[in-house]
Amino acid sequence: MKTNYKRLLCILGLLCVSVLSCKKEWLEAKSDKTQAVPATVKDFQAMLDDFNSINRTNLILNEVAADGHYYTQAGFNAMLPSLPEFQNVYAWTPITQYEVILGNNVPGYTNPYTDILTMNIILDELKKSKDQDRNGLEQVKAQALFNRGRLYYELAQSFAPPFKVATANTDLGLALRLSSDITEKSVRSTVMQTYNQIVSDLIAAKDVLPNFPDFLSRGSKSAALGMLAKVYLSMGDYVNAFNYANEYLKIKNTLINYSTLSTSANFIGVNQEVAFINRLLGYPQITTEYLIDQSLYDSYETNDLRRQIFFKTVPAGITFKGTYGKSIVDLFCGVATDEMYLIRAEGYARTGNLSAAMKDLNDLLRTRYAKNPDGSTKYLDQTATNEFDALTKILTERKKQLILRNVRWTDLRRLNQEPRFAVTLKRTIGGQTYTLEPNSDRYTFPFPIEIINASGMPQNPGW
């Protein structure tokens, strides 16, 4: 079954994302589906446990486009010929061939849709299952909903405009595919519909899943609560972001003490803070060639252990080694407790509870600092004089703590809507300066041109 299913999914995935009517291939796919249709809890769980597919994201463009890092000219040139789309998003403009970034070499778009197809197959087929393990069927259904909501959220951070309350009902969002029927025509939903679907899937999942999973690669209630906090934060709905982060922290609130970690290790590793494992694919462009801005590195105080644990100096510059993954190239971008403290702190600050906001921030940062000989922390608790002061401190720590977690691009997109936090990004490449203004259309990447041509869906503007 496994071999046939893999082949089926590959064929169906390509058909789904391309919205093509390939008659011969479709007939072959239908034949394979008859042979390999999943029917039991064990079948569905095996599909969900495809770690190398389900628990990885190809949405690396966000990290390449964000701030806090740079590439040397040699590193930038090395992106050709295999990754010209990285050059385009790094410069926020199609400096290579216009068609390149819109071409079929956009796994950040096609691979998530293939995984979404997996979830839709599970959700459709379990309705027909004769398996008597009804609780097991409910659990795999909840896991599939969790993953589908998470995948659509990830896609929205790249290919849908930032959520804006005033225009969310008219801005074009994603093509929402909610069944395994690949003959359904792809139509772009609105941004509001996109986020409503994401939230609906995650809420349905969190109401069924256990607080903690058997394996961190599987969805759980804590992971779903964390994802809901992240989703609402990206929407600028700080009340709901606070509420879900708070619910998460009622279940899971342990922070690791960085004083127990090796400062010479090349990664931190999976630890007690992790609620759900997801990883960025380890391209050299976000591992060895992704160099940290000197100004970001200098923002860590001497007694801040992240200065040594997160970074390594190499001949080319400063590289990042602070991943919660299992190796230096296994870049963790899942759900973790440290981010929930920061989301709740921001929620407290935005609702006027400055003391609670700073308590959450201080509780987190105390665990990131060196200790005195008597075991007390060298960190000095911070206070805030007003909301802006508290938010400035919290947002600074988000940038410093969540490096290569696939959150910075989303933060830029939402914070640019507030003039007090909006930033203009600049880079110099080959003697030419490139600029990304706040709220530019280029904060949303274009759909691959093959998808546009096959489906007739409208393209994102700006490229």
ZAMARGU-4260 file (C-alpha; in steps of 0.2 Angstrom, whole numbers, plus 5000, padded with zeros to 4 digits):
<rodrens>
0) 5000/5000/5000 | 5014/5012/5005 | 5022/5012/4988 | 5006/5014/4978 | 5000/5028/4989
5) 5016/5037/4987 | 5015/5036/4968 | 4996/5041/4969 | 5000/5056/4980 | 5013/5062/4969
10) 5002/5062/4954 | 4987/5069/4963 | 4998/5083/4971 | 5005/5089/4954 | 4987/5089/4947
15) 4980/5098/4961 | 4992/5112/4962 | 4993/5114/4943 | 4974/5112/4941 | 4977/5103/4925
20) 4966/5091/4915 | 4978/5077/4911 | 4967/5063/4905 | 4979/5049/4904 | 4988/5053/4920
25) 4971/5055/4929 | 4965/5038/4923 | 4981/5030/4930 | 4979/5040/4946 | 4962/5033/4948
30) 4968/5015/4945 | 4981/5018/4959 | 4968/5025/4971 | 4958/5009/4969 | 4973/4999/4974
35) 4979/5010/4988 | 4965/5019/4996 | 4968/5022/5015 | 4954/5015/5025 | 4960/5012/5043
40) 4966/5022/5058 | 4983/5014/5055 | 4983/5020/5036 | 4978/5037/5041 | 4991/5039/5055
45) 5005/5032/5043 | 5000/5046/5031 | 5001/5059/5045 | 5017/5053/5051 | 5027/5056/5035
50) 5039/5067/5044 | 5050/5072/5030 | 5035/5079/5020 | 5022/5084/5033 | 5034/5092/5046
55) 5044/5103/5034 | 5041/5119/5026 | 5048/5125/5009 | 5043/5143/5013 | 5060/5149/5014
60) 5057/5164/5004 | 5050/5173/5019 | 5067/5171/5028 | 5077/5176/5013 | 5067/5192/5011
65) 5066/5197/5029 | 5079/5208/5039 | 5092/5205/5052 | 5104/5196/5039 | 5113/5198/5023
70) 5123/5188/5010 | 5140/5192/5003 | 5141/5196/4985 | 5148/5178/4982 | 5134/5171/4992
75) 5121/5181/4982 | 5129/5176/4966 | 5130/5157/4971 | 5110/5157/4971 | 5111/5156/4952
80) 5107/5146/4943 | 5097/5134/4954 | 5089/5147/4965 | 5086/5163/4956 | 5070/5166/4965
85) 5080/5168/4981 | 5089/5183/4972 | 5073/5191/4968 | 5065/5190/4985 | 5082/5195/4993
90) 5082/5211/4983 | 5062/5213/4983 | 5062/5215/4965 | 5064/5203/4949 | 5082/5207/4946
95) 5084/5191/4936 | 5072/5186/4923 | 5054/5191/4927 | 5047/5174/4923 | 5059/5165/4935
100) 5051/5169/4952 | 5034/5165/4944 | 5040/5149/4936 | 5038/5131/4942 | 5053/5131/4953
105) 5042/5137/4968 | 5041/5123/4980 | 5035/5134/4994 | 5019/5135/4984 | 5017/5118/4977
110) 5023/5107/4991 | 5011/5114/5004 | 4997/5111/4992 | 5003/5093/4990 | 5002/5091/5009
115) 4985/5099/5010 | 4979/5086/4997 | 4985/5072/5009 | 4975/5080/5023 | 4960/5081/5011
120) 4962/5063/5006 | 4962/5058/5025 | 4947/5069/5029 | 4937/5062/5014 | 4941/5044/5016
125) 4939/5043/5035 | 4921/5047/5032 | 4919/5030/5023 | 4930/5020/5035 | 4923/5004/5043
130) 4936/5005/5056 | 4928/5002/5073 | 4940/5013/5082 | 4929/5028/5082 | 4940/5038/5094
135) 4955/5034/5083 | 4946/5041/5068 | 4942/5057/5078 | 4960/5059/5082 | 4967/5057/5065
140) 4953/5069/5058 | 4959/5082/5071 | 4977/5079/5066 | 4973/5082/5048 | 4963/5098/5052
145) 4977/5104/5062 | 4990/5101/5048 | 4978/5109/5035 | 4975/5124/5045 | 4994/5126/5048
150) 4998/5123/5030 | 4986/5136/5024 | 4993/5149/5037 | 5010/5146/5031 | 5005/5149/5013
155) 4996/5164/5018 | 5011/5172/5025 | 5019/5171/5008 | 5006/5171/4994 | 4991/5181/5002
160) 4992/5199/5007 | 4994/5204/5025 | 4977/5203/5035 | 4970/5221/5036 | 4953/5223/5044
165) 4947/5236/5032 | 4950/5226/5016 | 4951/5208/5021 | 4934/5205/5014 | 4939/5211/4997
170) 4958/5207/4996 | 4962/5191/4987 | 4968/5177/4997 | 4973/5159/4994 | 4964/5145/4983
175) 4956/5135/4997 | 4955/5117/4992 | 4944/5108/5005 | 4942/5091/4996 | 4952/5078/4987
180) 4943/5081/4971 | 4956/5087/4960 | 4944/5092/4946 | 4937/5106/4956 | 4942/5123/4949
185) 4954/5133/4959 | 4947/5150/4964 | 4955/5163/4975 | 4946/5166/4991 | 4946/5183/5000
190) 4959/5185/5014 | 4945/5185/5027 | 4939/5168/5020 | 4957/5161/5020 | 4959/5166/5038
195) 4942/5160/5043 | 4946/5143/5036 | 4963/5142/5045 | 4955/5147/5062 | 4940/5135/5059
200) 4952/5120/5056 | 4963/5124/5071 | 4948/5126/5083 | 4940/5110/5077 | 4957/5101/5080
205) 4961/5109/5097 | 4944/5103/5104 | 4948/5085/5101 | 4967/5083/5102 | 4976/5078/5118
210) 4985/5091/5128 | 5002/5083/5123 | 5005/5072/5108 | 5014/5054/5108 | 5027/5062/5097
215) 5031/5080/5094 | 5029/5078/5075 | 5010/5076/5078 | 4997/5089/5082 | 4991/5092/5100
220) 4979/5104/5109 | 4994/5114/5115 | 5001/5115/5097 | 4984/5120/5090 | 4982/5133/5104
225) 5000/5139/5099 | 4995/5140/5081 | 4979/5150/5085 | 4989/5162/5095 | 5001/5164/5080
230) 4987/5166/5068 | 4978/5179/5077 | 4994/5189/5081 | 4997/5190/5062 | 4979/5196/5060
235) 4982/5210/5072 | 4969/5203/5084 | 4978/5204/5100 | 4964/5200/5111 | 4962/5182/5103
240) 4981/5181/5101 | 4983/5184/5120 | 4969/5172/5125 | 4976/5157/5115 | 4994/5160/5121
245) 4987/5161/5139 | 4977/5145/5136 | 4993/5137/5129 | 5003/5143/5144 | 4991/5135/5156
250) 4995/5118/5148 | 5014/5120/5144 | 5024/5134/5152 | 5041/5127/5156 | 5056/5137/5149
255) 5073/5129/5147 | 5088/5138/5156 | 5101/5143/5144 | 5114/5142/5157 | 5112/5123/5156
260) 5116/5123/5137 | 5133/5121/5129 | 5139/5138/5121 | 5151/5128/5109 | 5137/5116/5102
265) 5131/5119/5084 | 5113/5118/5089 | 5102/5118/5104 | 5091/5104/5100 | 5073/5098/5103
270) 5069/5103/5121 | 5055/5106/5134 | 5049/5122/5125 | 5044/5113/5109 | 5026/5109/5107
275) 5026/5104/5088 | 5041/5101/5077 | 5041/5109/5060 | 5057/5113/5050 | 5064/5124/5037
280) 5072/5115/5023 | 5091/5117/5026 | 5097/5126/5010 | 5114/5133/5012 | 5106/5150/5009
285) 5098/5150/5026 | 5112/5140/5035 | 5130/5143/5031 | 5128/5158/5019 | 5114/5167/5030
290) 5125/5180/5039 | 5118/5189/5054 | 5119/5208/5054 | 5132/5215/5065 | 5120/5227/5073
295) 5108/5213/5078 | 5123/5203/5085 | 5128/5218/5095 | 5111/5221/5103 | 5114/5205/5114
300) 5122/5210/5131 | 5138/5202/5137 | 5129/5192/5150 | 5115/5187/5137 | 5120/5168/5134
305) 5111/5169/5117 | 5126/5179/5111 | 5136/5163/5112 | 5123/5150/5110 | 5115/5157/5095
310) 5130/5163/5085 | 5146/5157/5078 | 5159/5168/5070 | 5166/5161/5053 | 5178/5170/5040
315) 5163/5176/5030 | 5154/5184/5045 | 5142/5178/5059 | 5131/5163/5057 | 5116/5156/5067
320) 5117/5140/5077 | 5103/5142/5089 | 5090/5131/5081 | 5079/5120/5092 | 5081/5107/5078
325) 5091/5091/5078 | 5106/5098/5069 | 5114/5114/5063 | 5104/5113/5047 | 5088/5107/5055
330) 5080/5124/5057 | 5065/5123/5069 | 5050/5134/5065 | 5036/5125/5074 | 5027/5129/5090
335) 5037/5133/5106 | 5034/5140/5123 | 5046/5155/5122 | 5036/5162/5108 | 5020/5160/5118
340) 5027/5171/5132 | 5031/5184/5119 | 5014/5184/5112 | 5005/5184/5129 | 5017/5199/5134
345) 5012/5208/5119 | 4994/5205/5122 | 4996/5211/5140 | 5005/5227/5134 | 4992/5231/5120
350) 4978/5230/5133 | 4987/5241/5146 | 4993/5228/5158 | 5011/5234/5158 | 5016/5225/5174
355) 5010/5208/5168 | 5018/5211/5151 | 5035/5215/5158 | 5033/5200/5170 | 5031/5188/5155
360) 5046/5196/5146 | 5057/5196/5162 | 5052/5178/5166 | 5058/5173/5148 | 5074/5183/5148
365) 5080/5178/5165 | 5082/5160/5158 | 5092/5167/5143 | 5106/5175/5154 | 5121/5169/5163
370) 5121/5166/5182 | 5131/5173/5197 | 5141/5161/5207 | 5127/5160/5220 | 5115/5154/5206
375) 5106/5170/5204 | 5103/5177/5187 | 5114/5191/5180 | 5099/5198/5171 | 5091/5214/5178
380) 5072/5215/5177 | 5066/5228/5165 | 5051/5240/5168 | 5040/5250/5156 | 5035/5268/5157
385) 5021/5266/5145 | 5013/5255/5131 | 5025/5260/5118 | 5040/5257/5129 | 5034/5240/5134
390) 5030/5235/5116 | 5046/5241/5109 | 5055/5230/5122 | 5044/5215/5118 | 5046/5217/5099
395) 5064/5219/5101 | 5065/5202/5110 | 5054/5194/5097 | 5067/5198/5084 | 5081/5192/5095
400) 5074/5176/5101 | 5065/5170/5086 | 5078/5170/5073 | 5075/5158/5058 | 5058/5153/5065
405) 5049/5159/5050 | 5040/5173/5060 | 5050/5189/5056 | 5042/5192/5039 | 5025/5190/5046
410) 5030/5202/5060 | 5036/5215/5047 | 5019/5213/5037 | 5008/5216/5053 | 5019/5229/5061
415) 5021/5240/5045 | 5002/5244/5047 | 5006/5254/5063 | 5016/5269/5058 | 5025/5269/5075
420) 5033/5252/5071 | 5034/5253/5052 | 5052/5251/5044 | 5059/5253/5027 | 5071/5239/5022
425) 5087/5243/5012 | 5100/5232/5004 | 5115/5235/4993 | 5120/5222/4981 | 5133/5225/4968
430) 5134/5243/4972 | 5115/5246/4969 | 5103/5249/4983 | 5086/5241/4984 | 5072/5247/4995
435) 5056/5239/5002 | 5044/5252/5008 | 5031/5248/5022 | 5015/5240/5015 | 5023/5237/4998
440) 5014/5225/4987 | 5030/5215/4987 | 5027/5209/5005 | 5016/5197/4995 | 5025/5185/4983
445) 5017/5180/4966 | 5009/5164/4962 | 5019/5153/4950 | 5015/5157/4932 | 5010/5139/4928
450) 4996/5140/4942 | 4990/5157/4935 | 4990/5150/4917 | 4981/5134/4921 | 4968/5141/4933
455) 4965/5158/4926 | 4966/5165/4944 | 4972/5183/4946 | 4990/5186/4950 | 4996/5196/4965
460) 5001/5213/4960 | 5018/5221/4962 | 5030/5209/4953
</rodrens>
